[in-house]
């Protein structure tokens, strides 16, 4: 009984473990929930271009024979994002395969699931922080000229760990929302606030005031007319981000989902390389987003 990467038994088993790997969910990985995904880019693309809106025009009242229509393209510029491959591998020994076939049992799918989780974890991390070495942009490394504005806020916790009161936190959020509303002429208004885990836990557990049983979190969601989603992201540390969760404002480029390549014989093992393509996060309307730094 010999095994090669082309063995029918091996191919059937790999199809099986791939299906099982895709059935797994990873609740802690939130990039796909927080950022709209664009899968329309060809997998072989090296870069993708996008139109960035730095300012918002305004229609005008025209005279009967007017020829001075205002252009909506004013304030646009073109940006390019690189598409990069992400990869890892897992392998089975020849003995693993022989035992599986002899016993009539399927191969353990945990390795394939772990490989998919490894790539998904990398996507999740890059979606937040990007990687400047490869010019990959994430949601939270787009400050600077022409990027998302960063506003310095006072710390939410003092040196003893005591958290800010509800009104002070609400003031911080209102400041960020007001800035976006003014900068975009109310064209795009934020509906999502992402916080570090510690900060989210504070507003989820602390009452808004000493005379209220309503938490700060529920008070904001009930009374702020714009913010409808508040959540935590483990990759955020001392910064919050507020933005409209819509493809008009931002997208995450994912030209190729997780795939398993053809198995390869390596010594006494059969190795399976896993691969995906990722292009970072593109913010089309930087002024519709804001960072709250130093919290």
N, C-alpha and C positions, 0 to 999 in steps of 0.2 A: 504494500500500500504506500504509494508515494504522493506527496503533495507539492503542487506548483501553484503559482499565483493564478493559473487559469483553471484550476480544478473546479468542476461543477458544484461539488459539495461546498467548497469555500465561497464561491460566488453566491450561492443560495443563502448561506449563513450570514454573509456580510449584508445582503439585502435585508435580512431579518433584523440584524442588530441596528442597522441604520434606521429602520422604521421604529424600532423601540427607542432609539436615541431621540427621535423627533417627537415621540409621545411625552417625553419628560418636559416639565416646566420648571423654570428657575425664578421663583417669585422675587428673590432679592435683586435680580438684574432688571433694571427699570428703564433702560434707555428707550426701548421700543414703546413703552407706555408714555414716557414724557415727551418724546420728540417724534413728529410724523416721519415715516420712513418712505424714501423714494427708491424704488427698485427698477425704475425704467431705464437706467443707464446700462449699456452693453457691458457684459462681464469683462471683455478684453480691453475696455477703455483705460487709458493711462491718466487722463485728466477729464474734468467736467467743468464747463463754464456756467456762470450764473449772473443774472442781473441783480445788482445791489442798489437798493433805494436809500439814498442819503438824505433826501428831502422830498417833500410832498407838494405838488403844484396845486393850483386852484383854478376852477373854471371861472370865466368872466362873462359879464353881460356884454353882448355884441351889438353893434349898430347894424342897420339893415343890410349894408353892403360890405360888411367887415371881412377882412382877410388876415386879421391878426389873431387867429385862434391860438391859445396857449398850448404848448406841448406838455403831455404828461411824462415825457421822457426826461425832462429837466431833473437833474439830481440823480440820474442813473449812472452807474459805472459797472464795468465787467470784472468779475473775479474768477479765478481758476483754483480748483481743488484737485490735488493728486489722488488717484485711486491706488491703494496699496493692498497687497496680499497678506493675509494672516494665516498662520499654519501651525500645526503640531502633528504628532503621529502616535499611534499605538500599535502594538504587535501581539501576535499569538505565536507560541512555540509550535513546532511540528508535533510535539507530544500532546499539546492541548487539542490540536485538530484531530489527531488519531483517537484520543480518548472520547472526544465528542461524537465522532462518527461511529465508533465501536459501541458506545452506549445509546446511540440514537437520540442524543440530546443536543439542544442548540448551544452555540457558543455563548459565553457570558457577555451580555450587552453592556456591562458596567464600564468597560474600557471605552467603547464608542460614546457612551453618554458622558463620560469624563472628558473626552476629547471635544465634544460639542460644547460642554460647559466651559472648558478652557478658552475656546474661541469666543463664546458669548461673553465671558467675563472680560476679555480684552476689548471687545466692542463696547461694553458698558463703560469701562474705564476711559477709553479713548473718546467716547461720546461726551464725557464731562471735561476732561483735561487736555485732550488732543495729545500731540507729540511734536514739539517744535523741530526735533531732529529730522523728521520726515515731512514737515510742513502740513501736518494734519491738524485741523481745527476741531476743537470740542466746543461744547456750549459755554464753558467758563474760561476760555483763554482767547476771547475775541475782543478784549479791550485794546486801547491804543487809538491812534488817529484813524478815523473812519469806522471804528468798531463800536462795541457796546459801551455805553458810559458807565463808569464806576463811581458810586457815591459812598463816601466814607460815613459810616454810622457809628454811634457809640456802642460799646460792648454790651451784649445782652446779659452778661454775668460779671459780677465783681470778683475781687481776688478771693473771696470766701465761697464763691460758687452760688451766691444768691442771684436769682434771675430778675430781670427788669419787670416792672409792673405792666399790666395790660395796656394802659393808655399810652405809655412810652413806646411800646412795640407797635401799636396801631399808628402812632405818629410816623414811625419809620416807614411803615408800609404805605401810608397815604402820601408820603413824600415821594417815594419811588413811582407810584401810580400817577401822581400829578405831573411829574416830570415827563413821563411818557405821553400822557394826554396832550400836554402843551407842545412837545417836540413833533408829534405826528398829526397835529390838528384834529385829534380825535378820530383819525382814520383807522388806527388799530389800537385797541386797548387791551391791556394784559388781563389774563384770566387765571394764570397759574403762578404759584409761588413755591419754590423749592428751597428747603432749608437743610443745614447739617442735622444729623440725627439728634444731637443733644438739644438743639434749639427747638426742633419739632416736638420732642418729648416735653419740653418745658411748657410750650403753649397748649399742648394736648392735655396736660395734667393740672395746670395752674388756673385758678379762678380769675376771671377778668378783673374783679375788684373784691375787696374784703366783704362787701355786702351782697355778693352774687355767687351762685353755685354754677353759673355758666362758665365754661373754660374759655380761655383766650382764643383758642382755635375755633370753637363754635360761635363765639361772638363775632369774629372776623367774617366767617362764612355766612353768618346770618345778616350782618349789617353792612358789609362792604359791597357796593353794587357791581364791582368788577371782578373781584377774586372769587372764583368758584372751585378752585383746586389748590389744596395745600398739602405738600407731602415732603418726605425726607429722602435724601440720597446720600448713601454712605461715603461717597467720594468727596462731598462738600465738607469743608473744614471751618473756615472763618468767613465764609461768603454765602450770601443768598442770591438767588437769581429770580427775576420776575419777568414774565413774557406772555404773549398770546400763543396758545398751543394750537397753531393752525399752519398748514403748509404754505400759506401766503407769507408767513413770517420766518419760518425756518424749516429745514428738513435734514434728515440724516441719510447720507448716500450709502446704500447697500446693494451694489450691483449683483453680487453673487452670495447667496446663502450658503451655509455650511454644506460641504460635500466631502465624500470619501473618494480618493483617487484609486486607481487600479493597485491591487496589492503587489508587493515586491518581495522576492526572496532575499533575505539578508542572513547568511549563515544558516543556523538552525531555526530561524524565525521567519514568519511572514509579517511584513510591516505594511501598515496602511497609513498613508499620509492624508491629513485632513486640511481643508482649505476653504477660505472665504475671501471676498473682496470688500473693502471698506473705503469710503471716501470722506469720512469725517462729517461734521455738522456745518451746514451752510446757513448763516443767518442772512436772509434777504432784506430785512428791515431792521438794521441795528438800533434805530431810535425807538423802536417798539419794544425794546428789551432794556433791562437795567440790572446792574449788580449792586448789591448792598455789601460793602466791604468792611472788614474790621469788627464784625459782630461777635 
